[in-house]
């Protein structure tokens, strides 16, 4: 049975807090921007579970 990760993701209110800090810094190299919210959710997932990076679910990109 596959488990949805939606319950573990940031709320819109939590993202609104972090978004202003993340989007204030732009990479000058011209690379396509990543989905910063998804990346941050992945970092929090690793911190919460204690899993190694290689076990990060594919849903986090």
C-alpha angles and dihedrals in degrees: 000000000000117000122218115235093206094098090058097050128100119273119240089254092054091048091049088058095051098036095073091057096044098044092046089071115064125187110242092207095085095238119152110268117251124228093268094191092055092046091051091048088053092051091050090048091055091047093048098046100034088224121150117257091252089065094056106127116250090240088079092063 
